Amino acid sequence: MARIGFIGLGNMGLPMALNLVKAGHEVSGFDLFPQGMDRLKEGGGKTGKDINAVVAESDVVITMLPAGKDVRQVYLGSNGIIAQAKAGTLFIDSSTIDVDSARVVASEAVAGGMLMLDAPVSGGVGGAQAGTLTFMVGGADAAFQQAEPLLSKMGKTIVHAGGAGAGQAAKICNNMILGISMIAVSEAFVLAEKLGLDKQKLFDISSKSSGQCWSLTTYCPVPGPVPTSPANRDYQAGFTAAMMLKDLRLAQDAARASGATTPLGADAASIYGLYVGQGEGAKDFSGVIKFLRGA
Ligand code: NAD
């Protein structure tokens, strides 16, 4: 069984770490705040006195941090975890961050004699708890082969997308589809309301027609048709609007840097920017329908 260090025990990291404990691994965690560490200990894990104590005794280190600046701060520099880890440590960063930061950190890790993968996830807190996440993985084959058995304890679908940064590239492309499609589905329900078309009828028709998509059939933004969707609990998140805005902005940064034309992605980023600007950032991203009704 692997000795795993888990850095970042928030909404996603804690349930992921607990699934590794349940699978029999020795997991030691660290977070800036005590709540996640306390819950990891209750679940059978360990904690270290600081981040470097956790990293020094681990063969594999998984990070689940908010953003690219956090990942750079944790990994890089003379006090960063690359410098503090044992040679040959496998690093897996599952945070959603910009492709550039992922590639910089991976090249520093490899130069320091480590293995490194970017492995962002899709599936949200529910998927993290159930161990059914999708992992999109970038990095060398040898690192992927070593990581796959561990990732399979936290996820159901694990795809090796390519070299360093390919996982992050896949994640922002996927979430650009999601952000745009949620707005498209929401606009359709808003138009249906104005036209006097019953929402259940629109759902019954579009879920079996060419308008079918995940935003409609799994995460429907109006209450009723899909009882498990956040619309049925006043848009309590799931996946917050602030996180969606972050991912859409990452996609726009990448589009600008690479010269890709993504006009609907740009519109989706500005619509989510306005919605979050109304103080709704902590609500589920499907709550954007409320903004569209009022816009
Ligand atoms: P979160 O804010 O709940 O957790 C992040 C944790 O990292 C916090 O507990 C924070 O204290 C800790 N942290 C920050 N800096 C640290 C440091 N220097 N050292 C140790 N710990 C540190 O966020 P989350 O919802 O768990 O998301 C984590 C990542 O996963 C983000 O990049 C997010 O975009 C991505 N993601 C989230 C979801 C979701 O539904 N929440 C879904 C897919 C991907």
Residues whose N, C-alpha, C, O or C-beta is under 5 A from the ligand:
A	BS01	NAD	I7 G8 L9 G10 N11 M12 G13 F30 D31 L32 F33 M64 L65 P66 A67 D70 V74 S94 S95 T96 V121 S122 G124 V125 G238 F239
